Amino acid sequence: MAPADRRGERVIPEPYAVRDTYDRLAPFYDQDTAADDYGRWVGLYQELIVRYGAPGSRLVDLGCGTGKSALGLASLGYQVTGSDLSPAMLRVAAAKPGADQVRFVEADLSDLPDLGIFDIATCLGEPLCYLLAETELIAAFRGVSRLLAPGGLFLFDLNTAGFYRRLQGTPLVQDRDGEFVIWRGSGFTDSGDLCHLDVDRFRREGGSCWQRLSYRHTFRHHPPQRVTALLAKVGLERLGKHGLRRGEFCDTPDEDVDRKVIHACRKPGPAMS
């Protein structure tokens, strides 16, 4: 049995805490993220794939969750493998229309197994932000490099410092039929690079009874300059950085204004035409 903290809650070592959280979130995840335009997000990644070029169409989508991005990329003609830490999230993905066009595999981003060889690797959303130790991020980059063919393209995004600071504002409340959800961000902790997002979900369980489900997400801010240095350390060549601002790309990312920074890099190999 896992030890308990002073609030009596289980203390689960990483990465099992993240897996446990998403296993419990899986039935609600798509509803919670319904406002996120994954179709547009996938389209923006497609624009970058076209801009930078890739040696083929074999694509691995890392941290694919319930398959929103993996299925979208498969619909564009890529041969997609989707990997995620949470088996419950993958079960939701595998039950969706079009899932027979994607190979879904359970895998830890910080300790990637041999999933095959790919021309493109993508990682959309927060998966890399859950890697709290720099050694984990380096391990993830090394794992991606092993999976890429020579000349292979790696596209991923990370939250900005400005996004984390804005999390400390007014709590967000989602009120839906039979449940309501409260999202509360802490901003940066005293360590200066960690941020917590606490989620409380209240679901009606018949009559006047409600069930409360609580989760804590802990993210690390990875500054773009440090990310570039780590990519170089594992032999991945930086191609460019882009900001995500109001749902659109900009070629001059701003850590204070933008929601995310999207990084593009390549495994050395034959030049792309």
N, C-alpha and C positions, 0 to 999 in steps of 0.2 A: 504494500500500500504506500502511496506517495505521502511524504510528510505534509503537515499543515502549517500555514502561516498563522500569525496572531489573530487573524480574522476567522480562523477555522476553515479556510479554503485550501484546496489541494495545491501544492507547489509542484509543478510538473517541469522537469528539465526541458530546455529547448533541444531539438525542434518539436518535441512531443506536445508542448503547450500549444504551438501553432496548429498542429494537426488536430488536437483535441478540440480547439476552438472552432475550426472549420468543419469538423465532423458534426458538431452540434449546430452550426450555422447553415449547413447544407440545405435543409428543407426550406429555409427562408431567404437564401442568398439572392436568388433571381428577383424576388419581390423587393428586397431591400435596395437592389441596384438598378431597379427598373428605369430610373431617371438617367442613368448613364448611357450615352449613345455609343454602344459598342460597334454598331455598324459604321458610324463615322470614324471611330477610333481605328478600326481595322482598315478603313479606307485610307487614313493618314499613313499607317504603316505600309500599305501597298504603294503609296506614293514614294516613300523612301526606298523601298525595294527596287522600284523602277529607276529611281534617281541614281542609286549606287550600284545596282547590278548584282547579280548572283549567278553562280555557275550552273544552277539547275533549279528544280522546283521541289526538292525534298526539304520539308520544313518541320522543325520541332518547336512547339509552343510550350514554353516552360512556365509552370505555375498556372496552368490553364483553367483551374477551378471547375466551374460547371460548364465549361466548353464554349462560352460565348465567343471568345476570340478564335479558338481553334476551328469551330464550325464555320465562322465567317471567312477565315482564311481558306478552308477547304472549298467553300463555295466559289472562290476565285480561281480554283484549279490547282492549288498546291497539294502535294502528297503529305498530309499532316499527321504527325504524332503529337499528342497532347500529354504532358506529364504534370502530375500534381502530388503533393504530399498527403492529401486527404482522400482516403478511399470513398468516403461518403459523397464528397463533391464529384468525384469521378463517376459514381453511380448515377447521379443526377445527369451528368453530361451524356453518359452512355444511353440514357433513356430518351434523348431528344431526337426529333426528326433530323436525318442526315448524319447521325452518329456512326452509321455503318461506313462512312467515308473517312473516318478518323480512327487511328489506333490510340487508345487511351492507356496510359501506363502509370502506375504509382511510383514516384521517385522523389527523393529528397534533393532539393536544388543545391544544397551545400555538399552533397556527396553523390553526384550523378553516376548512375550505372552506365553500362554500355547499351545505349538505346539504338545504336546504328550510326550511320554517317549521313550528315545533312548539309544542304547547300545554304540554308537560312536557319537561324535561331532567333526566336522572338521571346520577349518577356514583358507582358503588359500589366500595368497595375502596380500592386504593392509587394509581390513576392520577394524581390531583392531587398526591400526595406525592412523585412523581418529578420534579415541576417545582421545580428547585433554586434558581432565581432568581425574585425577586419579580416581575420584568418578565414572566416566563413565566406566572405565575399570573394577573397582570392581563390578559395577552393571552388566556388561556383564558376568563376571566370575560367579557371583551369579546366573544369569539367566541360564547359561549353566549347572551349578550344579543342578538346579531344574529340568532341562530336562533330565538329565542322570539317568539311572537305577543304582542301587547299583553295583559297580564294573565297571561302564561305563568309557570309554576312551575318553579323550579330547586331540586332536592334533591341534596345531595352529602355525603359524609362524609370526615373527615380523622382520622388517628391522633392520639392524645393524647400529651403529654409523658410521662405515666406508662407508656404502652405502650412507648415507645422505651426508657425506663430499664429496664423489665423484660426487654427483649431481651438485656441484658447478663448474664443468668443462665446457668444450666447449658445446654449445647448440647442441642438436640433431635435425636434419632436416630430415623429411620423405617427399620425393617428389614422388607423385603418379599421375596417370592420372586424371586431373581435379581438383587436390587439392594438397596443401602441408601443413605440420604440423611442428611447431617449439616447442620443449620442452626445457625449461630453468629452472634449479634448482638453488635455492638460497644458498644451504648449510644451516648450522644452523643459526637461527636468534639470536639476542642479548640475548634472554631468555635462550639460550643454549640447548634447547631440542625440539624446533619446526623447521620445515623445509617446505619451499614452493616449489611447482613445478608448473610453469606457462606454459600453453599450448595455443598457437595461431593456429587456423585452418583457412586456406584460401581456399575457394571453388569457382570454376568458376560458375557463374550464367548466362551463355550465353554471347556470344560476348566477350567484354573486361572487363565485370563487375565481381568483386569478392566479395564474402561475407566473413566477418571475424567473427569467433566465438572464444571467449576467455574464459578460465577456470582457476581457481586457486585451486590447491590441497594443503591442509595444513595437515602435518603429525606431530605426536609426536613420539620421540624416547623413548621407554620404556626399560630401562636397564634390562638385564636378572635377576640380583640379586633382583631388585625391583619386577619384575614380579613373581618370585618364592615366595617372601614374601606375595604378594597379593593373590596368589593362596592358600597359606596356611591359609590366613585370612578367606577365604570362605570355607575352609575345603576340598580343592582338593589336593591330594598327588602328589608331583612331582615324575616322573619316570625317566626322562632324558632330556637332551638338546643336540641338534645336529646342526651343521653348514651346510648351503647350499653353496657349493663352486664349481663353474664351473659346475653346474647342477648335482652334486652328494652330498650325505650325508657324513659328517665326524663326528666322535663322540667326537671331541675336538673343539667346536665352538670358533671362533676368531672374536671378535667384530670389529676389524680393517680390516680383510681380507675378511671375508665371506659376502655374499649377504644378508643372513637371518639367524636367529636362530629359529629352530623348537623346540617347547616345547611339551613334552608328560606328561600328568598327569591323575590321576584316581580319581573318586568318591569312597570313602571307601565303601567296600562291600565284597562279596565273592571273595576269591583269584582266579586268573585266572590260569588254568593249562597250 
